Amino acid sequence: MYFEAPSAEAPPLEQLYAWRPWPKWVTAPLNDGVEVFALPKRLTRALGKASSAELEELAGRWITRLRSEDGDDMTDDDLLAVLQGVARLAASAANTGGGLYSWSF
């Protein structure tokens, strides 16, 4: 959605819920909150093919949205660097026929 329908604002919930496909759990969330999910191939390809300018624009919208929601509590991470790293992983996954996975706790 970020590449196909870019917007500085979060999409309406109806539009967000209608967007497919969603990431799929590889393992269901455990009691300690750990979860692993596979990102959709469509997102993996979009990230892998994104130009530097597209990644910068996406990071800018991401930062704007975080600041509007979190104000001064926004993360100090370099969001563009994070996005560029994920895009490199996505390009590698797409080139090798693999997938892109995320885990959180």
N, CA, C and O atoms as a printed pandas DataFrame, in Angstrom:
     atom_number atom_name residue_name chain_id  residue_number  x_coord  y_coord  z_coord
0              1         N          MET        A               1    0.822   -1.177    0.000
1              2        CA          MET        A               1    0.000    0.000    0.000
2              3         C          MET        A               1    0.873    1.251    0.000
3              4         O          MET        A               1    0.528    2.238   -0.649
4              5         N          TYR        A               2    2.001    1.228    0.718
5              6        CA          TYR        A               2    2.855    2.403    0.787
6              7         C          TYR        A               2    3.431    2.770   -0.570
7              8         O          TYR        A               2    3.665    3.947   -0.843
8              9         N          PHE        A               3    3.664    1.776   -1.428
9             10        CA          PHE        A               3    4.211    2.057   -2.750
10            11         C          PHE        A               3    3.117    2.303   -3.785
11            12         O          PHE        A               3    3.285    3.134   -4.677
12            13         N          GLU        A               4    2.004    1.593   -3.675
13            14        CA          GLU        A               4    0.953    1.681   -4.676
14            15         C          GLU        A               4   -0.036    2.809   -4.416
15            16         O          GLU        A               4   -0.632    3.334   -5.357
16            17         N          ALA        A               5   -0.217    3.187   -3.165
17            18        CA          ALA        A               5   -1.134    4.274   -2.817
18            19         C          ALA        A               5   -0.500    5.129   -1.729
19            20         O          ALA        A               5   -1.006    5.186   -0.609
20            21         N          PRO        A               6    0.622    5.804   -2.058
21            22        CA          PRO        A               6    1.329    6.566   -1.029
22            23         C          PRO        A               6    0.481    7.695   -0.462
23            24         O          PRO        A               6   -0.278    8.354   -1.171
24            25         N          SER        A               7    0.640    7.891    0.841
25            26        CA          SER        A               7   -0.090    8.951    1.518
26            27         C          SER        A               7    0.658    9.315    2.793
27            28         O          SER        A               7    1.272    8.460    3.430
28            29         N          ALA        A               8    0.602   10.575    3.154
29            30        CA          ALA        A               8    1.218   11.023    4.403
30            31         C          ALA        A               8    0.345   10.654    5.598
31            32         O          ALA        A               8    0.812   10.656    6.738
32            33         N          GLU        A               9   -0.916   10.339    5.338
33            34        CA          GLU        A               9   -1.849    9.985    6.396
34            35         C          GLU        A               9   -2.057    8.473    6.424
35            36         O          GLU        A               9   -1.927    7.803    5.400
36            37         N          ALA        A              10   -2.378    7.950    7.589
37            38        CA          ALA        A              10   -2.734    6.541    7.693
38            39         C          ALA        A              10   -4.029    6.314    6.915
39            40         O          ALA        A              10   -4.926    7.157    6.951
40            41         N          PRO        A              11   -4.135    5.192    6.217
41            42        CA          PRO        A              11   -5.362    4.954    5.448
42            43         C          PRO        A              11   -6.536    4.678    6.379
43            44         O          PRO        A              11   -6.340    4.276    7.525
44            45         N          PRO        A              12   -7.754    4.892    5.889
45            46        CA          PRO        A              12   -8.924    4.533    6.692
46            47         C          PRO        A              12   -8.876    3.036    7.007
47            48         O          PRO        A              12   -8.380    2.250    6.200
48            49         N          LEU        A              13   -9.384    2.642    8.162
49            50        CA          LEU        A              13   -9.310    1.243    8.574
50            51         C          LEU        A              13   -9.958    0.302    7.557
51            52         O          LEU        A              13   -9.447   -0.796    7.337
52            53         N          GLU        A              14  -11.061    0.699    6.937
53            54        CA          GLU        A              14  -11.718   -0.163    5.955
54            55         C          GLU        A              14  -10.768   -0.471    4.787
55            56         O          GLU        A              14  -10.696   -1.602    4.306
56            57         N          GLN        A              15  -10.046    0.559    4.349
57            58        CA          GLN        A              15   -9.102    0.382    3.251
58            59         C          GLN        A              15   -7.926   -0.492    3.689
59            60         O          GLN        A              15   -7.473   -1.357    2.939
60            61         N          LEU        A              16   -7.444   -0.264    4.885
61            62        CA          LEU        A              16   -6.334   -1.048    5.403
62            63         C          LEU        A              16   -6.722   -2.516    5.547
63            64         O          LEU        A              16   -5.962   -3.398    5.147
64            65         N          TYR        A              17   -7.893   -2.786    6.112
65            66        CA          TYR        A              17   -8.326   -4.172    6.306
66            67         C          TYR        A              17   -8.614   -4.879    4.985
67            68         O          TYR        A              17   -8.503   -6.103    4.906
68            69         N          ALA        A              18   -8.981   -4.130    3.951
69            70        CA          ALA        A              18   -9.272   -4.734    2.658
70            71         C          ALA        A              18   -8.004   -5.053    1.868
71            72         O          ALA        A              18   -8.047   -5.829    0.913
72            73         N          TRP        A              19   -6.892   -4.468    2.255
73            74        CA          TRP        A              19   -5.640   -4.655    1.520
74            75         C          TRP        A              19   -5.154   -6.078    1.708
75            76         O          TRP        A              19   -5.102   -6.575    2.833
76            77         N          ARG        A              20   -4.805   -6.727    0.635
77            78        CA          ARG        A              20   -4.341   -8.117    0.684
78            79         C          ARG        A              20   -3.098   -8.263   -0.157
79            80         O          ARG        A              20   -2.899   -7.466   -1.075
80            81         N          PRO        A              21   -2.278   -9.207    0.098
81            82        CA          PRO        A              21   -2.342  -10.119    1.232
82            83         C          PRO        A              21   -1.665   -9.524    2.449
83            84         O          PRO        A              21   -0.822   -8.635    2.336
84            85         N          TRP        A              22   -2.040  -10.022    3.603
85            86        CA          TRP        A              22   -1.446   -9.635    4.867
86            87         C          TRP        A              22   -0.268  -10.554    5.152
87            88         O          TRP        A              22   -0.198  -11.649    4.595
88            89         N          PRO        A              23    0.666  -10.130    6.013
89            90        CA          PRO        A              23    1.703  -11.075    6.445
90            91         C          PRO        A              23    1.048  -12.295    7.087
91            92         O          PRO        A              23   -0.012  -12.195    7.705
92            93         N          LYS        A              24    1.695  -13.442    6.929
93            94        CA          LYS        A              24    1.165  -14.684    7.499
94            95         C          LYS        A              24    2.087  -15.153    8.610
95            96         O          LYS        A              24    3.311  -15.108    8.487
96            97         N          TRP        A              25    1.478  -15.604    9.695
97            98        CA          TRP        A              25    2.272  -16.139   10.788
98            99         C          TRP        A              25    2.945  -17.430   10.369
99           100         O          TRP        A              25    2.318  -18.319    9.792
100          101         N          VAL        A              26    4.230  -17.521   10.667
101          102        CA          VAL        A              26    4.963  -18.762   10.506
102          103         C          VAL        A              26    4.778  -19.576   11.775
103          104         O          VAL        A              26    4.622  -20.796   11.728
104          105         N          THR        A              27    4.799  -18.895   12.896
105          106        CA          THR        A              27    4.471  -19.489   14.193
106          107         C          THR        A              27    3.494  -18.543   14.872
107          108         O          THR        A              27    3.659  -17.323   14.845
108          109         N          ALA        A              28    2.497  -19.120   15.465
109          110        CA          ALA        A              28    1.517  -18.293   16.185
110          111         C          ALA        A              28    2.216  -17.615   17.365
111          112         O          ALA        A              28    3.202  -18.138   17.884
112          113         N          PRO        A              29    1.712  -16.458   17.788
113          114        CA          PRO        A              29    2.328  -15.787   18.940
114          115         C          PRO        A              29    2.360  -16.707   20.159
115          116         O          PRO        A              29    1.371  -17.364   20.484
116          117         N          LEU        A              30    3.485  -16.741   20.811
117          118        CA          LEU        A              30    3.650  -17.553   22.009
118          119         C          LEU        A              30    3.294  -16.748   23.241
119          120         O          LEU        A              30    3.096  -15.536   23.158
120          121         N          ASN        A              31    3.212  -17.402   24.371
121          122        CA          ASN        A              31    2.835  -16.729   25.621
122          123         C          ASN        A              31    3.774  -15.594   25.979
123          124         O          ASN        A              31    3.363  -14.625   26.617
124          125         N          ASP        A              32    5.047  -15.705   25.570
125          126        CA          ASP        A              32    5.993  -14.639   25.895
126          127         C          ASP        A              32    5.948  -13.496   24.874
127          128         O          ASP        A              32    6.732  -12.551   24.960
128          129         N          GLY        A              33    5.025  -13.590   23.909
129          130        CA          GLY        A              33    4.850  -12.520   22.937
130          131         C          GLY        A              33    5.682  -12.654   21.684
131          132         O          GLY        A              33    5.574  -11.816   20.789
132          133         N          VAL        A              34    6.517  -13.689   21.587
133          134        CA          VAL        A              34    7.345  -13.872   20.397
134          135         C          VAL        A              34    6.467  -14.366   19.254
135          136         O          VAL        A              34    5.643  -15.265   19.427
136          137         N          GLU        A              35    6.655  -13.768   18.093
137          138        CA          GLU        A              35    5.933  -14.202   16.900
138          139         C          GLU        A              35    6.830  -14.053   15.684
139          140         O          GLU        A              35    7.702  -13.185   15.647
140          141         N          VAL        A              36    6.612  -14.903   14.689
141          142        CA          VAL        A              36    7.360  -14.854   13.437
142          143         C          VAL        A              36    6.332  -14.856   12.315
143          144         O          VAL        A              36    5.404  -15.664   12.314
144          145         N          PHE        A              37    6.504  -13.946   11.360
145          146        CA          PHE        A              37    5.600  -13.957   10.222
146          147         C          PHE        A              37    6.364  -13.696    8.932
147          148         O          PHE        A              37    7.426  -13.073    8.922
148          149         N          ALA        A              38    5.780  -14.199    7.838
149          150        CA          ALA        A              38    6.346  -14.030    6.504
150          151         C          ALA        A              38    5.661  -12.837    5.840
151          152         O          ALA        A              38    4.435  -12.731    5.840
152          153         N          LEU        A              39    6.464  -11.952    5.283
153          154        CA          LEU        A              39    5.897  -10.817    4.559
154          155         C          LEU        A              39    5.391  -11.285    3.199
155          156         O          LEU        A              39    5.961  -12.206    2.615
156          157         N          PRO        A              40    4.336  -10.666    2.691
157          158        CA          PRO        A              40    3.816  -11.058    1.385
158          159         C          PRO        A              40    4.866  -10.875    0.287
159          160         O          PRO        A              40    5.673   -9.946    0.332
160          161         N          LYS        A              41    4.841  -11.765   -0.686
161          162        CA          LYS        A              41    5.777  -11.685   -1.822
162          163         C          LYS        A              41    5.657  -10.327   -2.524
163          164         O          LYS        A              41    6.658   -9.761   -2.964
164          165         N          ARG        A              42    4.444   -9.816   -2.623
165          166        CA          ARG        A              42    4.202   -8.530   -3.280
166          167         C          ARG        A              42    4.978   -7.405   -2.591
167          168         O          ARG        A              42    5.571   -6.555   -3.256
168          169         N          LEU        A              43    4.971   -7.405   -1.265
169          170        CA          LEU        A              43    5.715   -6.397   -0.504
170          171         C          LEU        A              43    7.212   -6.626   -0.640
171          172         O          LEU        A              43    7.977   -5.674   -0.795
172          173         N          THR        A              44    7.630   -7.878   -0.581
173          174        CA          THR        A              44    9.052   -8.204   -0.726
174          175         C          THR        A              44    9.572   -7.714   -2.068
175          176         O          THR        A              44   10.638   -7.102   -2.135
176          177         N          ARG        A              45    8.824   -7.980   -3.147
177          178        CA          ARG        A              45    9.241   -7.515   -4.483
178          179         C          ARG        A              45    9.275   -5.987   -4.550
179          180         O          ARG        A              45   10.207   -5.409   -5.109
180          181         N          ALA        A              46    8.261   -5.336   -3.983
181          182        CA          ALA        A              46    8.203   -3.866   -4.029
182          183         C          ALA        A              46    9.379   -3.257   -3.290
183          184         O          ALA        A              46    9.996   -2.312   -3.780
184          185         N          LEU        A              47    9.695   -3.786   -2.119
185          186        CA          LEU        A              47   10.845   -3.267   -1.365
186          187         C          LEU        A              47   12.146   -3.541   -2.102
187          188         O          LEU        A              47   13.018   -2.675   -2.164
188          189         N          GLY        A              48   12.284   -4.735   -2.658
189          190        CA          GLY        A              48   13.511   -5.105   -3.368
190          191         C          GLY        A              48   13.755   -4.286   -4.616
191          192         O          GLY        A              48   14.905   -4.056   -4.989
192          193         N          LYS        A              49   12.689   -3.838   -5.269
193          194        CA          LYS        A              49   12.808   -3.072   -6.509
194          195         C          LYS        A              49   12.774   -1.560   -6.295
195          196         O          LYS        A              49   12.978   -0.792   -7.235
196          197         N          ALA        A              50   12.519   -1.141   -5.076
197          198        CA          ALA        A              50   12.374    0.292   -4.801
198          199         C          ALA        A              50   13.688    1.039   -5.036
199          200         O          ALA        A              50   14.766    0.571   -4.668
200          201         N          SER        A              51   13.567    2.199   -5.651
201          202        CA          SER        A              51   14.737    3.044   -5.876
202          203         C          SER        A              51   15.115    3.761   -4.581
203          204         O          SER        A              51   14.345    3.779   -3.620
204          205         N          SER        A              52   16.291    4.341   -4.571
205          206        CA          SER        A              52   16.726    5.122   -3.404
206          207         C          SER        A              52   15.738    6.252   -3.121
207          208         O          SER        A              52   15.407    6.523   -1.967
208          209         N          ALA        A              53   15.272    6.907   -4.183
209          210        CA          ALA        A              53   14.315    8.009   -4.013
210          211         C          ALA        A              53   13.005    7.511   -3.412
211          212         O          ALA        A              53   12.433    8.176   -2.547
212          213         N          GLU        A              54   12.521    6.348   -3.857
213          214        CA          GLU        A              54   11.275    5.802   -3.305
214          215         C          GLU        A              54   11.447    5.441   -1.828
215          216         O          GLU        A              54   10.544    5.665   -1.021
216          217         N          LEU        A              55   12.599    4.887   -1.481
217          218        CA          LEU        A              55   12.845    4.554   -0.078
218          219         C          LEU        A              55   12.949    5.812    0.776
219          220         O          LEU        A              55   12.446    5.839    1.900
220          221         N          GLU        A              56   13.593    6.848    0.259
221          222        CA          GLU        A              56   13.676    8.112    0.991
222          223         C          GLU        A              56   12.297    8.714    1.199
223          224         O          GLU        A              56   11.986    9.209    2.282
224          225         N          GLU        A              57   11.460    8.671    0.149
225          226        CA          GLU        A              57   10.110    9.208    0.255
226          227         C          GLU        A              57    9.293    8.411    1.269
227          228         O          GLU        A              57    8.573    8.991    2.082
228          229         N          LEU        A              58    9.403    7.089    1.222
229          230        CA          LEU        A              58    8.688    6.242    2.168
230          231         C          LEU        A              58    9.157    6.516    3.595
231          232         O          LEU        A              58    8.334    6.628    4.504
232          233         N          ALA        A              59   10.456    6.624    3.798
233          234        CA          ALA        A              59   10.986    6.922    5.135
234          235         C          ALA        A              59   10.482    8.281    5.614
235          236         O          ALA        A              59   10.149    8.440    6.789
236          237         N          GLY        A              60   10.425    9.247    4.723
237          238        CA          GLY        A              60    9.917   10.572    5.090
238          239         C          GLY        A              60    8.469   10.521    5.547
239          240         O          GLY        A              60    8.107   11.147    6.543
240          241         N          ARG        A              61    7.629    9.768    4.816
241          242        CA          ARG        A              61    6.220    9.628    5.225
242          243         C          ARG        A              61    6.122    8.889    6.555
243          244         O          ARG        A              61    5.295    9.222    7.404
244          245         N          TRP        A              62    6.968    7.890    6.722
245          246        CA          TRP        A              62    6.987    7.102    7.962
246          247         C          TRP        A              62    7.348    8.001    9.145
247          248         O          TRP        A              62    6.692    7.961   10.186
248          249         N          ILE        A              63    8.390    8.808    8.979
249          250        CA          ILE        A              63    8.818    9.726   10.042
250          251         C          ILE        A              63    7.722   10.737   10.359
251          252         O          ILE        A              63    7.432   10.995   11.527
252          253         N          THR        A              64    7.116   11.306    9.324
253          254        CA          THR        A              64    6.031   12.274    9.518
254          255         C          THR        A              64    4.898   11.662   10.323
255          256         O          THR        A              64    4.380   12.282   11.251
256          257         N          ARG        A              65    4.514   10.437    9.961
257          258        CA          ARG        A              65    3.421    9.771   10.659
258          259         C          ARG        A              65    3.802    9.476   12.106
259          260         O          ARG        A              65    2.995    9.690   13.010
260          261         N          LEU        A              66    5.019    8.987   12.336
261          262        CA          LEU        A              66    5.450    8.701   13.708
262          263         C          LEU        A              66    5.470    9.968   14.556
263          264         O          LEU        A              66    5.036    9.956   15.707
264          265         N          ARG        A              67    5.968   11.047   13.993
265          266        CA          ARG        A              67    6.017   12.313   14.746
266          267         C          ARG        A              67    4.624   12.815   15.071
267          268         O          ARG        A              67    4.387   13.334   16.162
268          269         N          SER        A              68    3.691   12.664   14.124
269          270        CA          SER        A              68    2.338   13.149   14.384
270          271         C          SER        A              68    1.644   12.303   15.443
271          272         O          SER        A              68    0.786   12.804   16.171
272          273         N          GLU        A              69    2.008   11.014   15.537
273          274        CA          GLU        A              69    1.372   10.131   16.509
274          275         C          GLU        A              69    2.109   10.110   17.844
275          276         O          GLU        A              69    1.481   10.044   18.901
276          277         N          ASP        A              70    3.446   10.165   17.796
277          278        CA          ASP        A              70    4.234    9.991   19.014
278          279         C          ASP        A              70    4.912   11.259   19.503
279          280         O          ASP        A              70    5.433   11.284   20.618
280          281         N          GLY        A              71    4.918   12.301   18.703
281          282        CA          GLY        A              71    5.549   13.554   19.107
282          283         C          GLY        A              71    7.013   13.382   19.441
283          284         O          GLY        A              71    7.768   12.791   18.670
284          285         N          ASP        A              72    7.413   13.896   20.587
285          286        CA          ASP        A              72    8.811   13.840   20.997
286          287         C          ASP        A              72    9.258   12.449   21.428
287          288         O          ASP        A              72   10.450   12.220   21.631
288          289         N          ASP        A              73    8.324   11.525   21.568
289          290        CA          ASP        A              73    8.676   10.165   21.982
290          291         C          ASP        A              73    9.088    9.293   20.805
291          292         O          ASP        A              73    9.279    8.087   20.962
292          293         N          MET        A              74    9.227    9.892   19.631
293          294        CA          MET        A              74    9.607    9.131   18.450
294          295         C          MET        A              74   10.982    8.502   18.632
295          296         O          MET        A              74   11.833    9.044   19.338
296          297         N          THR        A              75   11.188    7.380   18.004
297          298        CA          THR        A              75   12.448    6.661   18.092
298          299         C          THR        A              75   13.615    7.498   17.564
299          300         O          THR        A              75   13.436    8.357   16.701
300          301         N          ASP        A              76   14.799    7.239   18.090
301          302        CA          ASP        A              76   16.010    7.898   17.601
302          303         C          ASP        A              76   16.676    7.102   16.479
303          304         O          ASP        A              76   17.694    7.530   15.934
304          305         N          ASP        A              77   16.106    5.948   16.134
305          306        CA          ASP        A              77   16.682    5.130   15.067
306          307         C          ASP        A              77   16.684    5.894   13.753
307          308         O          ASP        A              77   15.840    6.761   13.527
308          309         N          ASP        A              78   17.627    5.569   12.899
309          310        CA          ASP        A              78   17.687    6.140   11.561
310          311         C          ASP        A              78   16.744    5.315   10.684
311          312         O          ASP        A              78   17.130    4.277   10.146
312          313         N          LEU        A              79   15.511    5.786   10.548
313          314        CA          LEU        A              79   14.491    5.006    9.865
314          315         C          LEU        A              79   14.827    4.751    8.403
315          316         O          LEU        A              79   14.482    3.694    7.875
316          317         N          LEU        A              80   15.489    5.686    7.737
317          318        CA          LEU        A              80   15.898    5.450    6.355
318          319         C          LEU        A              80   16.910    4.314    6.294
319          320         O          LEU        A              80   16.820    3.461    5.411
320          321         N          ALA        A              81   17.869    4.284    7.210
321          322        CA          ALA        A              81   18.864    3.208    7.217
322          323         C          ALA        A              81   18.193    1.849    7.476
323          324         O          ALA        A              81   18.560    0.848    6.860
324          325         N          VAL        A              82   17.226    1.819    8.374
325          326        CA          VAL        A              82   16.489    0.582    8.639
326          327         C          VAL        A              82   15.772    0.130    7.368
327          328         O          VAL        A              82   15.854   -1.036    6.984
328          329         N          LEU        A              83   15.075    1.049    6.725
329          330        CA          LEU        A              83   14.329    0.730    5.513
330          331         C          LEU        A              83   15.261    0.278    4.389
331          332         O          LEU        A              83   14.939   -0.664    3.664
332          333         N          GLN        A              84   16.397    0.929    4.239
333          334        CA          GLN        A              84   17.364    0.518    3.213
334          335         C          GLN        A              84   17.894   -0.886    3.494
335          336         O          GLN        A              84   18.072   -1.674    2.565
336          337         N          GLY        A              85   18.146   -1.207    4.757
337          338        CA          GLY        A              85   18.604   -2.549    5.113
338          339         C          GLY        A              85   17.552   -3.606    4.810
339          340         O          GLY        A              85   17.876   -4.675    4.293
340          341         N          VAL        A              86   16.304   -3.316    5.125
341          342        CA          VAL        A              86   15.221   -4.255    4.832
342          343         C          VAL        A              86   15.055   -4.407    3.326
343          344         O          VAL        A              86   14.794   -5.507    2.839
344          345         N          ALA        A              87   15.205   -3.314    2.586
345          346        CA          ALA        A              87   15.092   -3.373    1.125
346          347         C          ALA        A              87   16.201   -4.251    0.530
347          348         O          ALA        A              87   15.958   -4.991   -0.423
348          349         N          ARG        A              88   17.416   -4.171    1.089
349          350        CA          ARG        A              88   18.502   -5.049    0.612
350          351         C          ARG        A              88   18.176   -6.516    0.883
351          352         O          ARG        A              88   18.410   -7.375    0.033
352          353         N          LEU        A              89   17.639   -6.797    2.061
353          354        CA          LEU        A              89   17.226   -8.171    2.370
354          355         C          LEU        A              89   16.111   -8.634    1.431
355          356         O          LEU        A              89   16.106   -9.781    0.985
356          357         N          ALA        A              90   15.171   -7.742    1.133
357          358        CA          ALA        A              90   14.073   -8.075    0.231
358          359         C          ALA        A              90   14.589   -8.364   -1.173
359          360         O          ALA        A              90   14.128   -9.304   -1.820
360          361         N          ALA        A              91   15.540   -7.565   -1.649
361          362        CA          ALA        A              91   16.105   -7.792   -2.983
362          363         C          ALA        A              91   16.808   -9.149   -3.030
363          364         O          ALA        A              91   16.670   -9.883   -4.009
364          365         N          SER        A              92   17.550   -9.481   -1.997
365          366        CA          SER        A              92   18.231  -10.773   -1.934
366          367         C          SER        A              92   17.215  -11.907   -1.912
367          368         O          SER        A              92   17.386  -12.908   -2.606
368          369         N          ALA        A              93   16.172  -11.758   -1.129
369          370        CA          ALA        A              93   15.133  -12.791   -1.055
370          371         C          ALA        A              93   14.466  -12.980   -2.413
371          372         O          ALA        A              93   14.259  -14.111   -2.854
372          373         N          ALA        A              94   14.129  -11.878   -3.074
373          374        CA          ALA        A              94   13.472  -11.961   -4.379
374          375         C          ALA        A              94   14.391  -12.592   -5.417
375          376         O          ALA        A              94   13.935  -13.376   -6.250
376          377         N          ASN        A              95   15.673  -12.264   -5.378
377          378        CA          ASN        A              95   16.627  -12.794   -6.360
378          379         C          ASN        A              95   16.913  -14.272   -6.167
379          380         O          ASN        A              95   17.286  -14.952   -7.123
380          381         N          THR        A              96   16.751  -14.778   -4.973
381          382        CA          THR        A              96   17.042  -16.193   -4.692
382          383         C          THR        A              96   15.798  -17.045   -4.575
383          384         O          THR        A              96   15.886  -18.249   -4.333
384          385         N          GLY        A              97   14.639  -16.429   -4.745
385          386        CA          GLY        A              97   13.382  -17.162   -4.619
386          387         C          GLY        A              97   12.983  -17.418   -3.171
387          388         O          GLY        A              97   12.097  -18.228   -2.897
388          389         N          GLY        A              98   13.634  -16.733   -2.259
389          390        CA          GLY        A              98   13.332  -16.892   -0.833
390          391         C          GLY        A              98   12.255  -15.955   -0.378
391          392         O          GLY        A              98   11.597  -15.302   -1.188
392          393         N          GLY        A              99   12.075  -15.888    0.909
393          394        CA          GLY        A              99   11.074  -15.021    1.497
394          395         C          GLY        A              99   11.697  -14.055    2.473
395          396         O          GLY        A              99   12.879  -14.152    2.803
396          397         N          LEU        A             100   10.891  -13.129    2.925
397          398        CA          LEU        A             100   11.311  -12.134    3.898
398          399         C          LEU        A             100   10.467  -12.355    5.153
399          400         O          LEU        A             100    9.239  -12.397    5.090
400          401         N          TYR        A             101   11.135  -12.492    6.274
401          402        CA          TYR        A             101   10.468  -12.833    7.523
402          403         C          TYR        A             101   10.754  -11.775    8.580
403          404         O          TYR        A             101   11.767  -11.077    8.525
404          405         N          SER        A             102    9.855  -11.671    9.527
405          406        CA          SER        A             102   10.034  -10.755   10.639
406          407         C          SER        A             102    9.664  -11.482   11.914
407          408         O          SER        A             102    8.761  -12.318   11.929
408          409         N          TRP        A             103   10.360  -11.160   12.971
409          410        CA          TRP        A             103    9.992  -11.682   14.271
410          411         C          TRP        A             103    9.981  -10.536   15.263
411          412         O          TRP        A             103   10.698   -9.546   15.110
412          413         N          SER        A             104    9.177  -10.689   16.251
413          414        CA          SER        A             104    9.092   -9.643   17.266
414          415         C          SER        A             104    8.775  -10.289   18.596
415          416         O          SER        A             104    8.332  -11.435   18.667
416          417         N          PHE        A             105    9.008   -9.539   19.628
417          418        CA          PHE        A             105    8.631   -9.967   20.971
418          419         C          PHE        A             105    8.237   -8.774   21.798
419          420         O          PHE        A             105    7.884   -8.923   22.967
